[in-house]
């Protein structure tokens, strides 16, 4: 049984999560846009807010018409809405954002999964990754013209599931639940041990018990399971 996965394995898991999330986001935008065109349904930004994806809706001129609560929560001096436009302080990213919007206005059927994301550097935090998604109300452009959804991925440590919930779900001890909560963020066990102020051997033994109680055998399997717990 392998108790300590390499960081590359965890990174591979995260890369697969990002690919799945991107595909899911595109499909959710398509479904929401179609529903909005046929009835008084909420915009795609609202649907994305339910799955905690920060998103901003732009009209065909690039003017902001809607920003969900998840987006509002991560806006800062480096990325925010200013004069009904998405403002990014990073000059390079600002130029790329303008180019991307202009290119999608002329070729809106371009698949966002095949385009480069826009990396917005922040002064005192990790970057925010922007993606722009064409959004139509049906097979053809709707009466209001092209619209776009900008999704924002603020990089940083992901909060793990609540330790009490993990303890109750899997029968973990309070100490094991705290470790599992940190492991769910993709943190290696030795770093988790430092965070919890316990020895590496104690963390190793607790992780062994967590594997047994969750019927998992590798850290990547454990993380995938724990991230399903809300």
C-alpha positions in Angstrom: 0.0 0.0 0.0 1.4 3.3 -1.0 0.7 5.9 1.7 2.7 8.9 0.2 1.9 9.8 -3.4 4.2 12.0 -5.4 3.2 15.6 -6.0 3.0 14.8 -9.7 0.2 12.3 -9.2 -1.8 14.9 -7.3 -1.1 17.5 -10.0 -2.3 15.0 -12.6 -5.5 14.6 -10.6 -6.0 18.3 -10.5 -5.3 18.7 -14.2 -8.0 16.0 -14.9 -10.4 17.9 -12.6 -9.8 21.1 -14.5 -10.5 19.4 -17.9 -13.7 17.8 -16.6 -14.8 21.2 -15.0 -14.1 23.0 -18.3 -16.2 20.5 -20.3 -19.0 20.7 -17.7 -18.8 24.5 -17.7 -19.2 24.7 -21.4 -22.2 22.3 -21.4 -23.9 24.2 -18.5 -23.5 27.5 -20.3 -25.1 26.0 -23.5 -28.0 24.5 -21.6 -28.6 27.7 -19.5 -28.4 30.0 -22.6 -30.9 27.9 -24.5 -33.3 27.8 -21.5 -33.0 31.6 -21.0 -33.9 32.2 -24.7 -37.1 30.0 -24.5 -38.4 31.1 -21.1 -37.8 33.4 -18.2 -34.9 31.3 -16.9 -31.9 32.8 -15.0 -28.8 33.6 -17.0 -25.8 31.1 -17.2 -24.0 33.1 -14.5 -26.7 32.1 -12.0 -26.5 28.4 -12.9 -22.7 28.6 -12.6 -23.1 30.2 -9.2 -24.9 27.1 -7.9 -21.8 25.1 -8.6 -19.6 27.8 -7.2 -18.0 28.9 -10.5 -17.3 32.6 -10.6 -18.7 34.0 -13.8 -19.4 37.3 -15.5 -21.8 37.9 -18.5 -20.8 40.3 -21.2 -22.9 41.6 -24.1 -21.7 41.7 -27.7 -19.8 44.9 -27.0 -17.9 43.5 -24.0 -20.1 45.4 -21.5 -20.8 43.5 -18.2 -24.5 42.7 -17.8 -24.3 40.2 -14.9 -21.8 39.0 -12.3 -22.6 36.2 -10.0 -22.0 36.1 -6.2 -19.0 33.7 -6.7 -17.3 36.3 -8.9 -18.1 39.1 -6.5 -16.4 37.2 -3.8 -13.0 37.1 -5.6 -13.0 40.6 -7.1 -10.1 42.7 -5.8 -8.0 45.7 -7.0 -6.3 43.4 -9.6 -9.5 42.1 -11.1 -12.9 43.8 -10.8 -15.8 45.4 -12.6 -15.1 49.1 -13.5 -17.3 51.3 -15.5 -19.3 48.2 -16.6 -16.2 46.5 -17.9 -13.9 43.7 -16.6 -10.8 45.6 -15.4 -7.5 43.8 -14.9 -4.6 45.7 -13.5 -2.1 43.3 -15.2 -1.3 45.2 -18.5 -0.4 42.0 -20.4 -3.5 40.2 -19.3 -5.6 43.3 -20.1 -4.3 43.3 -23.7 -5.0 39.6 -24.1 -8.5 39.9 -22.7 -9.3 42.6 -25.2 -7.8 40.5 -28.1 -9.8 37.4 -26.9 -13.1 39.2 -26.8 -12.5 40.8 -30.2 -11.5 37.5 -31.8 -14.6 35.7 -30.3 -16.8 38.5 -31.7 -15.6 37.7 -35.2 -15.3 33.9 -34.7 -17.7 33.1 -31.9 -17.9 29.4 -32.6 -14.2 29.0 -31.6 -14.0 26.3 -28.9 -12.7 27.9 -25.6 -11.1 24.6 -24.6 -8.7 24.9 -27.5 -7.8 28.5 -26.7 -5.2 29.7 -24.2 -6.5 30.8 -20.8 -5.7 34.3 -19.7 -3.4 34.4 -16.7 -4.0 37.6 -14.6 -1.1 38.2 -12.2 -2.0 39.7 -8.8 0.2 41.8 -6.6 0.1 39.8 -3.4 -1.9 36.6 -4.3 -1.7 33.8 -6.8 -3.0 34.5 -10.3 -6.6 34.3 -11.5 -7.2 32.3 -14.7 -9.8 33.7 -17.1 -11.7 31.9 -19.9 -14.2 33.4 -22.3 -17.1 31.3 -23.5 -19.4 32.3 -26.4 -23.0 32.1 -25.2 -26.0 31.9 -27.6 -29.7 31.4 -27.0 -30.0 28.7 -29.6 -28.4 27.3 -32.7 -28.0 30.7 -34.2 -27.3 34.1 -32.7 -30.2 35.5 -30.8 -31.8 38.8 -31.3 -29.5 40.5 -28.8 -26.4 39.3 -30.7 -23.4 37.5 -29.3 -22.9 37.3 -25.6 -20.0 35.9 -23.6 -19.4 34.4 -20.2 -16.1 34.9 -18.5 -15.2 32.4 -15.9 -12.6 33.1 -13.2 -10.5 30.6 -11.4 -8.7 32.2 -8.5 -5.7 30.0 -7.7 -4.9 29.2 -4.1 -5.4 26.5 -1.5 -8.8 24.9 -1.7 -10.7 24.5 1.5 -11.2 20.9 2.4 -14.6 19.5 3.4 -15.5 20.2 7.1 -13.7 17.9 9.5 -16.8 17.1 11.5 -18.6 16.0 8.3 -15.7 13.8 7.3 -15.6 12.2 10.8 -19.3 11.4 10.7 -19.3 10.2 7.1 -16.3 7.8 7.4 -16.1 7.1 11.1 -12.8 9.0 11.5 -11.5 10.2 14.8 -11.3 14.0 15.3 -7.5 13.9 14.6 -7.9 11.7 11.5 -10.7 14.0 10.2 -8.5 17.1 10.6 -5.7 15.4 8.6 -8.2 14.2 6.0 -9.5 17.8 5.6 -6.0 19.0 4.8 -5.2 16.0 2.5 -8.4 16.8 0.5 -6.7 20.1 -0.6 -4.0 18.0 -2.2 -1.5 18.8 0.5 1.3 16.1 0.9 1.1 14.3 4.3 4.5 15.6 5.5 3.3 19.2 4.9 0.0 18.4 6.6 1.9 17.1 9.6 3.7 20.4 9.9 0.4 22.3 9.7 -1.2 20.1 12.4 2.0 20.2 14.5 2.3 16.4 14.6 5.1 14.1 13.7 5.4 12.6 10.2 5.1 9.2 11.8 1.8 10.2 13.5 0.5 11.6 10.2 1.6 8.4 8.4 -0.3 6.2 10.9 -3.4 8.3 10.8 -3.3 8.3 7.0 -3.1 4.5 7.1 -6.2 4.4 9.2 -8.0 6.9 6.9 -7.2 4.7 3.9 -8.7 1.6 5.7 -11.9 3.5 6.8 -12.5 5.0 3.3 -11.5 1.8 1.4 -8.9 3.7 -0.6 -5.3 2.9 -1.3 -3.6 6.0 -2.7 -3.7 9.6 -1.9 -5.2 10.5 -5.4 -8.1 8.0 -4.7 -8.6 9.5 -1.3 -8.7 13.1 -2.5 -11.1 12.2 -5.3 -13.4 10.6 -2.7 -13.1 13.4 -0.1 -13.9 16.1 -2.7 -17.3 14.5 -3.2 -18.2 15.4 0.4 -19.9 18.8 0.9 
